[in-house]
Amino acid sequence: MKNSKQHISVSSAKYMNDYVLRIVFNDNTSKDVDFGTFLNRLIPRSICEKYLDLDNFKNFQVEDGNIVWGKNWDLVFPEKQLYYGEIL
């Protein structure tokens, strides 16, 4: 993160393979983030079970600087976690 006071947001994201997205941030940093471990360990599974299906996982959007799944933002992750590649 170049400027610690700069608000980090997602500029774009591209599906790579499995549960990996290449994410480009507003400071032009690019990270490959693997969501697979998070999706497989999430409890209760009902929250994200449908996103274990790769067709559903690939159906994400970038909205308001976030990567989101579902029309009601079923899944969304803090930008800083994505930036550092560590989804908790």
KOLZA-674457 format. One record per atom (N, C-alpha, C, O): x, y, z; atom name; residue number from 1. Coordinates in Angstrom, 1 decimal, decimal comma, m for minus. Example, Ala and Ser with C-alpha at 12.3 -4.5 7.8 and 13.67 -1.06 7.14 Angstrom:
MILUM       u       v       w  site  pos
MILUM    13,2    m5,7     7,8     N    1
MILUM    12,3    m4,5     7,8    CA    1
MILUM    13,2    m3,3     7,8     C    1
MILUM    14,2    m3,3     8,5     O    1
MILUM    12,8    m2,2     7,1     N    2
MILUM    13,7    m1,1     7,1    CA    2
MILUM    12,9     0,0     7,9     C    2
MILUM    13,4     1,1     8,0     O    2
This chain:
MILUM       u       v       w  site  pos
MILUM     0,9    m1,2     0,0     N    1
MILUM     0,0     0,0     0,0    CA    1
MILUM     0,9     1,2     0,0     C    1
MILUM     1,6     1,5     1,0     O    1
MILUM     0,9     2,0    m1,1     N    2
MILUM     1,8     3,1    m1,2    CA    2
MILUM     1,6     4,2    m0,2     C    2
MILUM     2,6     4,7     0,4     O    2
MILUM     0,4     4,6     0,0     N    3
MILUM     0,1     5,7     0,9    CA    3
MILUM    m0,9     5,1     2,0     C    3
MILUM    m2,0     4,7     1,7     O    3
MILUM    m0,4     5,0     3,2     N    4
MILUM    m1,2     4,4     4,3    CA    4
MILUM    m2,5     5,0     4,5     C    4
MILUM    m3,4     4,4     5,1     O    4
MILUM    m2,7     6,3     4,1     N    5
MILUM    m4,0     7,0     4,3    CA    5
MILUM    m4,9     6,8     3,1     C    5
MILUM    m6,1     7,2     3,1     O    5
MILUM    m4,4     6,3     2,0     N    6
MILUM    m5,2     6,1     0,8    CA    6
MILUM    m6,2     4,9     1,1     C    6
MILUM    m5,8     3,9     1,6     O    6
MILUM    m7,4     5,2     0,7     N    7
MILUM    m8,4     4,1     0,8    CA    7
MILUM    m8,2     3,1    m0,3     C    7
MILUM    m8,3     3,5    m1,5     O    7
MILUM    m8,0     1,9     0,1     N    8
MILUM    m7,8     0,8    m0,9    CA    8
MILUM    m9,2     0,3    m1,4     C    8
MILUM   m10,1     0,1    m0,6     O    8
MILUM    m9,3     0,2    m2,7     N    9
MILUM   m10,5    m0,3    m3,3    CA    9
MILUM   m10,2    m1,2    m4,5     C    9
MILUM    m9,1    m1,1    m5,1     O    9
MILUM   m11,1    m2,0    m4,9     N   10
MILUM   m10,9    m2,9    m6,0    CA   10
MILUM   m11,3    m2,2    m7,3     C   10
MILUM   m12,4    m1,6    m7,4     O   10
MILUM   m10,3    m2,1    m8,3     N   11
MILUM   m10,6    m1,5    m9,6    CA   11
MILUM   m11,2    m2,5   m10,5     C   11
MILUM   m12,1    m2,3   m11,3     O   11
MILUM   m10,6    m3,8   m10,5     N   12
MILUM   m11,1    m4,8   m11,4    CA   12
MILUM   m10,7    m6,2   m10,8     C   12
MILUM    m9,8    m6,3   m10,0     O   12
MILUM   m11,3    m7,2   m11,4     N   13
MILUM   m11,0    m8,6   m10,9    CA   13
MILUM   m11,3    m9,5   m12,1     C   13
MILUM   m12,2    m9,3   m12,9     O   13
MILUM   m10,5   m10,5   m12,2     N   14
MILUM   m10,6   m11,5   m13,3    CA   14
MILUM   m10,4   m12,9   m12,8     C   14
MILUM    m9,6   m13,2   m11,9     O   14
MILUM   m11,3   m13,8   m13,2     N   15
MILUM   m11,2   m15,2   m12,8    CA   15
MILUM   m10,0   m15,8   m13,4     C   15
MILUM    m9,7   m15,6   m14,6     O   15
MILUM    m9,2   m16,5   m12,6     N   16
MILUM    m8,0   m17,1   m13,1    CA   16
MILUM    m8,2   m18,7   m13,3     C   16
MILUM    m8,1   m19,2   m14,4     O   16
MILUM    m8,4   m19,3   m12,2     N   17
MILUM    m8,7   m20,8   m12,1    CA   17
MILUM    m9,2   m21,2   m10,8     C   17
MILUM    m9,0   m20,4    m9,8     O   17
MILUM    m9,7   m22,4   m10,7     N   18
MILUM   m10,3   m22,9    m9,4    CA   18
MILUM   m11,0   m21,7    m8,7     C   18
MILUM   m12,0   m21,2    m9,2     O   18
MILUM   m10,5   m21,4    m7,5     N   19
MILUM   m11,2   m20,3    m6,7    CA   19
MILUM   m10,3   m19,1    m6,6     C   19
MILUM   m10,3   m18,3    m5,6     O   19
MILUM    m9,5   m18,8    m7,6     N   20
MILUM    m8,5   m17,7    m7,6    CA   20
MILUM    m9,0   m16,6    m8,6     C   20
MILUM    m9,3   m16,8    m9,7     O   20
MILUM    m8,9   m15,4    m8,0     N   21
MILUM    m9,2   m14,2    m8,8    CA   21
MILUM    m7,9   m13,3    m8,8     C   21
MILUM    m7,2   m13,2    m7,8     O   21
MILUM    m7,7   m12,7    m9,9     N   22
MILUM    m6,6   m11,7   m10,0    CA   22
MILUM    m7,3   m10,4    m9,8     C   22
MILUM    m8,2   m10,0   m10,5     O   22
MILUM    m6,9    m9,7    m8,7     N   23
MILUM    m7,5    m8,5    m8,3    CA   23
MILUM    m6,6    m7,3    m8,5     C   23
MILUM    m5,4    m7,4    m8,1     O   23
MILUM    m7,1    m6,2    m9,1     N   24
MILUM    m6,3    m5,0    m9,3    CA   24
MILUM    m6,9    m3,9    m8,5     C   24
MILUM    m8,1    m3,7    m8,5     O   24
MILUM    m6,1    m3,3    m7,7     N   25
MILUM    m6,5    m2,3    m6,7    CA   25
MILUM    m6,3    m0,9    m7,3     C   25
MILUM    m5,6    m0,7    m8,3     O   25
MILUM    m6,9     0,1    m6,6     N   26
MILUM    m6,8     1,5    m7,1    CA   26
MILUM    m5,4     2,1    m7,1     C   26
MILUM    m5,2     3,2    m7,6     O   26
MILUM    m4,5     1,4    m6,4     N   27
MILUM    m3,1     1,9    m6,5    CA   27
MILUM    m2,2     1,1    m7,5     C   27
MILUM    m1,0     1,2    m7,5     O   27
MILUM    m2,9     0,3    m8,4     N   28
MILUM    m2,4    m0,5    m9,4    CA   28
MILUM    m1,7    m1,7    m8,9     C   28
MILUM    m1,0    m2,4    m9,7     O   28
MILUM    m1,8    m2,0    m7,7     N   29
MILUM    m1,3    m3,3    m7,1    CA   29
MILUM    m2,2    m4,4    m7,6     C   29
MILUM    m3,4    m4,3    m7,7     O   29
MILUM    m1,6    m5,5    m8,0     N   30
MILUM    m2,3    m6,7    m8,5    CA   30
MILUM    m2,0    m7,9    m7,6     C   30
MILUM    m0,8    m8,1    m7,3     O   30
MILUM    m3,0    m8,6    m7,2     N   31
MILUM    m2,8    m9,8    m6,3    CA   31
MILUM    m3,7   m10,9    m6,8     C   31
MILUM    m4,8   m10,7    m7,3     O   31
MILUM    m3,1   m12,1    m6,8     N   32
MILUM    m3,9   m13,3    m7,0    CA   32
MILUM    m4,4   m13,8    m5,7     C   32
MILUM    m3,6   m14,2    m4,8     O   32
MILUM    m5,7   m13,9    m5,5     N   33
MILUM    m6,2   m14,3    m4,2    CA   33
MILUM    m7,0   m15,6    m4,3     C   33
MILUM    m7,9   m15,7    m5,2     O   33
MILUM    m6,7   m16,6    m3,5     N   34
MILUM    m7,4   m17,9    m3,5    CA   34
MILUM    m8,5   m17,9    m2,4     C   34
MILUM    m8,2   m17,8    m1,3     O   34
MILUM    m9,7   m18,0    m2,9     N   35
MILUM   m10,9   m18,0    m2,0    CA   35
MILUM   m11,2   m19,4    m1,6     C   35
MILUM   m12,1   m19,6    m0,7     O   35
MILUM   m10,6   m20,4    m2,1     N   36
MILUM   m11,0   m21,8    m1,9    CA   36
MILUM   m11,0   m22,2    m0,5     C   36
MILUM   m11,9   m22,8     0,0     O   36
MILUM    m9,9   m22,0     0,3     N   37
MILUM    m9,8   m22,4     1,6    CA   37
MILUM   m10,9   m21,7     2,5     C   37
MILUM   m11,5   m22,4     3,3     O   37
MILUM   m11,1   m20,4     2,3     N   38
MILUM   m12,2   m19,8     3,0    CA   38
MILUM   m13,5   m20,4     2,7     C   38
MILUM   m14,3   m20,7     3,7     O   38
MILUM   m13,8   m20,6     1,5     N   39
MILUM   m15,2   m21,2     1,1    CA   39
MILUM   m15,4   m22,6     1,7     C   39
MILUM   m16,5   m22,9     2,0     O   39
MILUM   m14,3   m23,3     1,7     N   40
MILUM   m14,4   m24,7     2,2    CA   40
MILUM   m14,5   m24,8     3,7     C   40
MILUM   m14,9   m25,8     4,3     O   40
MILUM   m14,0   m23,8     4,5     N   41
MILUM   m14,1   m23,9     5,9    CA   41
MILUM   m15,2   m23,1     6,6     C   41
MILUM   m15,4   m23,2     7,8     O   41
MILUM   m15,9   m22,3     5,8     N   42
MILUM   m16,9   m21,4     6,4    CA   42
MILUM   m18,0   m22,1     7,0     C   42
MILUM   m18,5   m23,1     6,4     O   42
MILUM   m18,3   m21,7     8,2     N   43
MILUM   m19,4   m22,4     9,0    CA   43
MILUM   m20,3   m21,2     9,5     C   43
MILUM   m19,8   m20,3    10,1     O   43
MILUM   m21,6   m21,3     9,2     N   44
MILUM   m22,3   m22,3     8,6    CA   44
MILUM   m22,1   m22,3     7,1     C   44
MILUM   m22,0   m21,3     6,5     O   44
MILUM   m22,0   m23,5     6,5     N   45
MILUM   m21,8   m23,6     5,1    CA   45
MILUM   m22,9   m23,1     4,2     C   45
MILUM   m22,7   m22,7     3,1     O   45
MILUM   m24,1   m23,0     4,8     N   46
MILUM   m25,2   m22,5     4,0    CA   46
MILUM   m25,0   m21,1     3,4     C   46
MILUM   m25,6   m20,7     2,4     O   46
MILUM   m24,2   m20,3     4,1     N   47
MILUM   m23,9   m19,0     3,7    CA   47
MILUM   m23,2   m18,9     2,3     C   47
MILUM   m23,6   m18,1     1,5     O   47
MILUM   m22,3   m19,8     2,1     N   48
MILUM   m21,5   m19,8     0,8    CA   48
MILUM   m21,5   m21,1     0,0     C   48
MILUM   m20,8   m21,2    m1,0     O   48
MILUM   m22,3   m22,0     0,4     N   49
MILUM   m22,3   m23,3    m0,2    CA   49
MILUM   m22,5   m23,2    m1,7     C   49
MILUM   m21,8   m23,9    m2,5     O   49
MILUM   m23,4   m22,4    m2,2     N   50
MILUM   m23,6   m22,3    m3,6    CA   50
MILUM   m22,4   m21,7    m4,4     C   50
MILUM   m22,3   m21,9    m5,6     O   50
MILUM   m21,5   m21,0    m3,7     N   51
MILUM   m20,3   m20,5    m4,3    CA   51
MILUM   m19,2   m21,5    m4,4     C   51
MILUM   m18,1   m21,2    m5,0     O   51
MILUM   m19,4   m22,7    m3,9     N   52
MILUM   m18,4   m23,7    m4,1    CA   52
MILUM   m18,6   m24,3    m5,5     C   52
MILUM   m17,6   m24,9    m6,1     O   52
MILUM   m19,7   m24,1    m6,1     N   53
MILUM   m20,0   m24,4    m7,5    CA   53
MILUM   m19,2   m23,3    m8,3     C   53
MILUM   m19,5   m22,1    m8,2     O   53
MILUM   m18,3   m23,7    m9,1     N   54
MILUM   m17,4   m22,8    m9,8    CA   54
MILUM   m18,2   m21,9   m10,8     C   54
MILUM   m17,8   m20,7   m11,0     O   54
MILUM   m19,3   m22,4   m11,3     N   55
MILUM   m20,1   m21,5   m12,2    CA   55
MILUM   m20,7   m20,3   m11,4     C   55
MILUM   m20,7   m19,2   m11,8     O   55
MILUM   m21,1   m20,6   m10,1     N   56
MILUM   m21,6   m19,5    m9,2    CA   56
MILUM   m20,4   m18,6    m8,8     C   56
MILUM   m20,6   m17,4    m8,7     O   56
MILUM   m19,3   m19,2    m8,4     N   57
MILUM   m18,1   m18,5    m8,0    CA   57
MILUM   m17,7   m17,5    m9,1     C   57
MILUM   m17,3   m16,3    m8,7     O   57
MILUM   m17,7   m17,9   m10,3     N   58
MILUM   m17,2   m17,0   m11,4    CA   58
MILUM   m18,2   m15,9   m11,6     C   58
MILUM   m17,8   m14,9   m12,3     O   58
MILUM   m19,4   m15,9   m11,1     N   59
MILUM   m20,4   m14,9   m11,3    CA   59
MILUM   m20,3   m13,8   m10,3     C   59
MILUM   m21,2   m13,6    m9,5     O   59
MILUM   m19,2   m13,1   m10,2     N   60
MILUM   m19,0   m12,0    m9,3    CA   60
MILUM   m19,0   m10,7   m10,0     C   60
MILUM   m19,0   m10,6   m11,2     O   60
MILUM   m19,1    m9,6    m9,2     N   61
MILUM   m19,2    m8,3    m9,8    CA   61
MILUM   m18,2    m7,4    m9,0     C   61
MILUM   m18,0    m7,7    m7,8     O   61
MILUM   m17,7    m6,3    m9,6     N   62
MILUM   m17,0    m5,3    m8,8    CA   62
MILUM   m18,0    m4,2    m8,7     C   62
MILUM   m18,4    m3,5    m9,7     O   62
MILUM   m18,4    m3,9    m7,5     N   63
MILUM   m19,3    m2,8    m7,2    CA   63
MILUM   m18,8    m1,9    m6,0     C   63
MILUM   m18,4    m2,4    m5,0     O   63
MILUM   m18,8    m0,6    m6,3     N   64
MILUM   m18,4     0,3    m5,2    CA   64
MILUM   m17,0     0,0    m4,6     C   64
MILUM   m16,8     0,1    m3,4     O   64
MILUM   m16,1    m0,5    m5,4     N   65
MILUM   m14,7    m0,9    m5,0    CA   65
MILUM   m14,6    m2,2    m4,2     C   65
MILUM   m13,6    m2,4    m3,6     O   65
MILUM   m15,6    m3,0    m4,3     N   66
MILUM   m15,7    m4,3    m3,7    CA   66
MILUM   m15,9    m5,4    m4,7     C   66
MILUM   m16,5    m5,2    m5,7     O   66
MILUM   m15,5    m6,6    m4,4     N   67
MILUM   m15,9    m7,8    m5,1    CA   67
MILUM   m17,0    m8,4    m4,4     C   67
MILUM   m16,9    m8,7    m3,2     O   67
MILUM   m18,1    m8,6    m5,1     N   68
MILUM   m19,3    m9,1    m4,5    CA   68
MILUM   m19,9   m10,3    m5,3     C   68
MILUM   m19,8   m10,3    m6,5     O   68
MILUM   m20,6   m11,1    m4,5     N   69
MILUM   m21,3   m12,2    m5,1    CA   69
MILUM   m22,8   m12,1    m4,7     C   69
MILUM   m23,0   m11,8    m3,5     O   69
MILUM   m23,7   m12,4    m5,6     N   70
MILUM   m25,1   m12,3    m5,3    CA   70
MILUM   m25,6   m10,9    m5,4     C   70
MILUM   m24,9    m9,9    m5,2     O   70
MILUM   m26,9   m10,8    m5,7     N   71
MILUM   m27,5    m9,5    m5,9    CA   71
MILUM   m27,6    m8,7    m4,6     C   71
MILUM   m27,8    m7,5    m4,6     O   71
MILUM   m27,6    m9,4    m3,5     N   72
MILUM   m27,7    m8,8    m2,2    CA   72
MILUM   m26,4    m8,8    m1,4     C   72
MILUM   m26,3    m8,7    m0,2     O   72
MILUM   m25,3    m9,0    m2,2     N   73
MILUM   m23,9    m9,0    m1,6    CA   73
MILUM   m23,8   m10,2    m0,7     C   73
MILUM   m23,5   m10,0     0,5     O   73
MILUM   m24,2   m11,4    m1,1     N   74
MILUM   m24,1   m12,6    m0,3    CA   74
MILUM   m22,7   m12,7     0,3     C   74
MILUM   m22,6   m13,1     1,5     O   74
MILUM   m21,7   m12,5    m0,5     N   75
MILUM   m20,3   m12,6    m0,1    CA   75
MILUM   m19,6   m11,3    m0,4     C   75
MILUM   m19,8   m10,8    m1,6     O   75
MILUM   m18,9   m10,7     0,5     N   76
MILUM   m18,1    m9,5     0,3    CA   76
MILUM   m16,9    m9,6     1,3     C   76
MILUM   m17,1   m10,1     2,4     O   76
MILUM   m15,8    m9,2     0,9     N   77
MILUM   m14,6    m9,3     1,8    CA   77
MILUM   m14,0    m7,9     2,0     C   77
MILUM   m14,0    m7,1     1,1     O   77
MILUM   m13,4    m7,6     3,1     N   78
MILUM   m12,7    m6,4     3,4    CA   78
MILUM   m11,6    m6,2     2,4     C   78
MILUM   m10,8    m7,1     2,2     O   78
MILUM   m11,5    m5,0     1,8     N   79
MILUM   m10,5    m4,7     0,8    CA   79
MILUM    m9,1    m4,9     1,3     C   79
MILUM    m8,2    m5,4     0,6     O   79
MILUM    m8,8    m4,6     2,6     N   80
MILUM    m7,4    m4,8     3,1    CA   80
MILUM    m7,1    m6,3     3,2     C   80
MILUM    m5,9    m6,6     2,9     O   80
MILUM    m8,0    m7,1     3,5     N   81
MILUM    m7,7    m8,6     3,5    CA   81
MILUM    m7,4    m9,0     2,1     C   81
MILUM    m6,4    m9,8     1,9     O   81
MILUM    m8,1    m8,6     1,1     N   82
MILUM    m7,9    m8,9    m0,3    CA   82
MILUM    m6,5    m8,4    m0,7     C   82
MILUM    m5,7    m9,0    m1,4     O   82
MILUM    m6,2    m7,1    m0,3     N   83
MILUM    m5,0    m6,5    m0,7    CA   83
MILUM    m3,8    m7,3    m0,2     C   83
MILUM    m2,7    m7,4    m0,9     O   83
MILUM    m3,9    m7,8     1,1     N   84
MILUM    m2,8    m8,6     1,6    CA   84
MILUM    m2,9   m10,1     1,3     C   84
MILUM    m2,0   m10,8     1,7     O   84
MILUM    m3,9   m10,5     0,6     N   85
MILUM    m4,1   m11,8     0,2    CA   85
MILUM    m4,4   m12,8     1,3     C   85
MILUM    m4,1   m14,0     1,2     O   85
MILUM    m4,9   m12,3     2,4     N   86
MILUM    m5,2   m13,2     3,5    CA   86
MILUM    m6,7   m13,0     3,9     C   86
MILUM    m7,1   m12,1     4,6     O   86
MILUM    m7,5   m13,9     3,4     N   87
MILUM    m8,9   m13,9     3,8    CA   87
MILUM    m9,1   m14,6     5,1     C   87
MILUM    m8,8   m15,8     5,2     O   87
MILUM    m9,7   m14,0     6,0     N   88
MILUM    m9,9   m14,6     7,4    CA   88
MILUM   m11,3   m15,2     7,5     C   88
MILUM   m11,6   m15,7     8,5     O   88
